[in-house]
Amino acid sequence: MTEAAPDLPGERRWRRLGLLLAVVMIGATAGILAIVVRNSVLLGRMTTDVAVAQQRATTLHGMQTALLHLRVELADVEHGAPVADAEIQRGLFNRMAATGQGLFPAGSAQAGEIAGIRAAVDRFPWARLERGATPEASLLAAAETMVSQVEVRVQGLYNEQEQVYYTAIERSLKAKRDSQYALGVLVSLVGILSVCWLLVLRRRQGRRLASAYAALLTEVDERRALQDQLSHQAYHDVLTGLPNRALFVQRLEEQMADPGEPPAVLLVDLDGFKTVNDTLGHPAGDELLELVAERLRGCVRGGDTVARLGGDEFAVVVRSSAPGVAEAISRRLIAALREPFLIAGQEVGIGASVGIAHRADQAGANDLLADADIAMYVAKGSGKARFEVFRRDMRDRARRRAQLEQQLARAVDLGEIEVYYQPIVRVTTGRVVAVEALARWRHPVQGLISPAEFIPIAEESGLIREVGREVLRQATRQVQQWRETLPGLERLEVSVNVSVRQLAAGIYAEHVREALADSGMPAEATCVEITETMALEGNETVAAELDRIREQGVALAMDDFGSGYSSVSSLVSLQVQVVKIDKSYLDMDSANNGTLIRATTELGHALGLRVCVEGVETPEQLELLREAGCDSAQGFLLGRPMPADAAREHLLQEARQMVG
């Protein structure tokens, strides 16, 4: 007998059923995944929209606050308050408005509205308010009316952005819910169809189906992870992984609403970070910020929040502002950041200035953060690498700083920057061989402002480039005039100071060339003094700039040798011709019979350098320099910094003594 034929129609039915299940699974999976992908993209876009809308709303709120303060100041003017306070608030509003305009696309209705608001404020005749001690009541009333009208326009923009913010949040949450629902449906469908397919394909295809099922579940997990990543990026700094400003403000508001212990805010600003960024480059700056974030995390408690607000500014929400808690954390932060960092193969030293603001009568999180910012600037102005606790009187100091920064921007054009000259004498003969040019600011109202106050402002704001250029221009003209008109001073030299930020800009050598060509001052009689030598090393832009200065025949001097970052290796690597020994060396060596000064002078001469000592204040110190073999010296004993007229008389008197 022959065997029975196989049931071919039955096998075909099972194969068709399996194929149908596969098609259904693939189609359903593709459709649901398309929904998930669409919602994921929408969620990412909505997350970005939320962050942008929140930033715009925050800036518009700042504009409202500035306008409110401006209106209050105008009201105070009616009762005899100075107009300058209102002018400061107007300047702050203009800065906020410029920032707000930049947050909207060019040509948008919002950008146009802010531009119109700025134009309305600028068109008002503010100059008439400043002329008299008591402005006209009608003019003040018009100013207050204009400000009120502008407030209404800003309020409208704020309401619009707030609505955009809440709409974006709602859409983001809906997209997230839809994605989660679709993922749930997908998982259920995959499970049901997989069981059916397993029954159809039985053992022969079970292993292949299990792999496909695992791949689908992996895809689901990846989509969920992508959603979590997008949500994380919206509220965290990409570089350091710390909470960003939006999340920081949110957590601070939550702490402020808690009826328990009131919070405190620490605002941390890195001292010297801009120098590292300018000299070693942005990649090195980014690496430094990551290391700083890591150290800050290790200095706070479990419930505190460390955030990066932007640039080199960090902030901490201290969940309890019990006496001494915020101060203790600030000490740990400062000590941790004082330790050197290894960046780009070399040690880099920075510091931190910390402002502390405790919860008091502030209206909201932004006001508490603003108070911490004011305290931080006070800490910077008091020597850096320290902390200050906010006090109400600090607002006046912050207002003065903002006012000085605005006025300093116009000081060069208004001819308010003056040059003072300090004599540099040859140690062996006592004759003046050079003068050091020092910047001074003669304010039309406040008189002579200390360089210790305005130079840091110029450095941080970038105005030091224009101030330094003006000092260089005036000094070369004046000294060349003395060389041509005063007998016996035909070989008088001039020294000018330059900061690392000026060199890093890559245009200082051109400023030197222009000044020498304009004044006729010989390059060989001109010297550029540089400091911050550690920050200068390893930077290609700075190195090229120093080369261009040397190629002109201008000498380079290392200033403040023996303090800060200066080192013997810097004398060689920077190829200077003059070394200026810091006053601290002289003070330390006065009790050691000049051993340290003598050794440093011998080192300088061995390297072919001229040696000048700063800070000579007594005849005994001058005699010590003679015995050590120093070339030149300067200090109060030999002549204080003086304006051009007084310096000319000093030089003329010396010339007469030489002739006599």
C-alpha positions, 0 to 999 in steps of 0.5 A, a space after each residue: 500500500 502506498 502512504 496517504 498524501 499530506 494535507 496540503 490545503 490545511 498547511 496552506 491555510 495555516 501559512 495564510 493565517 500566519 502571513 495575515 497575522 504578520 501583516 496585521 502586526 507590522 501594520 499596527 506596529 508601524 502605525 502606532 510607532 508613527 504616532 509615537 515618533 510624531 508625538 516624540 518630535 512634537 514633545 521635543 519641539 514643545 519642550 523647546 517652546 516651553 523654555 523659550 517662552 519662559 525665558 521671554 516671559 522672565 525678561 518681560 517681567 524684568 522689563 515690567 519691574 524696571 518700569 515700575 522702579 522708574 515710575 517710583 523714581 519719577 514720583 520721588 523726583 517730584 519730592 526732591 529726589 535726584 534725577 540720576 536715580 531715574 536715569 539709572 532705572 531707565 538705563 536698566 530698562 533699556 538693557 532689559 528691552 534690548 535683551 527682550 527684543 533679541 529673544 524674538 525673531 527679527 521682523 516678528 510682531 513682538 520684536 517690532 512692538 519692543 522696538 516701538 516701546 524702546 523708541 517711545 522711551 528714547 523719544 522722551 526729552 529726558 535731557 530736560 529733566 536733568 538740566 535743573 535741580 527741580 524739573 517742571 511738574 508738567 514734564 514729570 507728569 508727562 514722563 510718568 504718563 509715558 511710562 504708564 503707557 509703556 507699562 501697559 504695552 509691556 504687560 500685553 506682551 507679557 500676558 501673550 507670552 504667558 499664554 504661549 507658555 501655558 499653551 506649550 505646557 499643555 500641548 507638551 503634556 498632551 503629547 506625552 500622554 498620547 505617546 504613553 497611551 500609544 505605547 501602552 496600546 502597542 505593547 498590548 497589541 504586540 503581546 496578543 499578536 505575538 501569542 497568536 503568531 507563536 501558536 501559528 508558527 509553533 516551535 519552528 518559528 518560535 525562536 525568530 519571533 522571540 527575537 522580533 518581540 524583544 526588538 520591539 520592546 527595545 524600540 519601545 524602551 528607546 522611545 521612552 528614554 528619548 522622551 525622558 532625555 528631551 524633558 531633561 534637556 529642557 531643564 538642565 544645562 547641557 555642558 554640566 548636567 546641572 539644573 538650568 535657570 528655569 529649573 533653579 527658579 522653579 525649585 526656589 519658588 517651591 522652597 519660598 512657598 514652603 512655610 518651614 525654614 526659609 531658603 537662602 540663595 548663593 550666587 557663585 561667580 568664578 574669579 579669573 574664568 574669563 582670562 582662562 577662556 580668552 587665553 586657553 580657548 573655549 574648549 578649555 573653558 568648557 572643561 573647567 566649567 565641568 570640573 567646577 560643577 563637580 566640585 560644587 556638587 560635593 560641597 552642598 547637602 542632599 536637599 540643596 540645589 546647585 545650578 548653572 545660570 549661564 557663563 561662569 555663574 552658578 547658584 545654590 538653593 540652600 533649603 534652610 537659611 538657619 543662622 550660619 548654614 549658608 555661610 558655612 556652605 559658602 566657605 566650603 565652595 570658596 575653599 574647593 574652588 581655590 584648589 588648582 585645576 589641571 586644564 589642557 596639561 597645565 595647572 590653572 588657578 581660579 577663585 570664586 566670589 559668593 553672594 548670599 541672600 536670605 529670604 526676607 521681604 522679596 516678592 519672588 525668586 527673581 528678587 531674591 536672586 537679584 539680591 544675591 547678585 548684588 552681594 556677589 558684586 560687593 564680594 568681587 569689589 572687596 578683593 574676590 575669593 570671599 562671600 558677602 551677605 546681602 544688606 539693604 545698603 548694598 543696593 546703593 553700591 550696585 546702583 553706583 556700579 551700574 551708573 559708573 559702567 554706563 558713564 565709563 562707556 562714554 568717558 573716553 569720548 568725553 575726554 574724561 580719561 587722564 594719564 598720570 605719570 610716575 617717575 622711574 629713576 636710575 638707581 646709580 645716578 638718581 636721574 629720571 630715565 622713564 615714566 610709567 603711564 597710569 590711567 585715571 578717570 576724572 568724573 565731571 561730578 564726582 571728581 577723580 575716581 580711584 582706579 581700584 574702583 573703575 579698572 575692575 569695571 572696565 576689565 569685566 565689561 570689556 571697556 578696558 580695550 578703549 581705556 587702554 588705547 586712550 592711555 597709550 595714545 596720550 602717553 606716547 604724545 606727551 612723553 614725545 613732547 617732553 623729549 623734544 622740549 625739555 633739555 636733557 630728557 631726549 632719551 626719556 622712555 615711557 611704560 604702559 600697562 596692558 591686560 590679558 584681555 587687551 592682548 587676547 582681542 588681537 588688536 593691541 599691537 595695531 594700537 601700539 603701531 598707530 600710537 607710535 606713528 601718530 606721536 613720533 615716539 620711538 619704538 625703542 623708547 617704549 615699553 609694554 608691561 604685562 601681568 597675569 603671565 600664567 594666563 598669557 602662556 600657551 595662548 596662540 593669539 596672545 603669543 602672536 600679539 606679543 610677537 607683533 609688538 616685539 617686531 616693532 622694536 617695543 620692549 616688553 616688561 614683566 610687571 609684578 614679578 614675585 607675586 601672582 602667577 609670575 615665574 622664572 620660566 615666564 621670563 624665558 618663554 615670554 621673551 621680555 627685556 625688563 623684569 619689574 620686581 614687586 613691592 612685596 619682594 622689597 618689603 620681605 627683603 628689607 629685614 634680610 639685607 637684600 639677599 632676595 633682591 640681590 639674587 633676583 637681580 643677578 638672575 635677571 642680569 644673567 638672562 640679559 634683562 634690565 631690573 627695576 624694583 617697584 614700591 621704594 618708600 625709604 632711603 634705606 630701601 634705595 640704598 639696598 637696591 644700589 648695593 644689589 646692583 639694580 638698574 632702576 626703581 620707582 616708588 613714593 620716595 622717588 615720585 608719586 603718580 602725578 598729572 601731566 602738568 605736575 610731571 612736567 614741572 618735576 622733570 623740568 626741575 630735575 633738568 635744571 638741577 642737572 644743568 646747575 
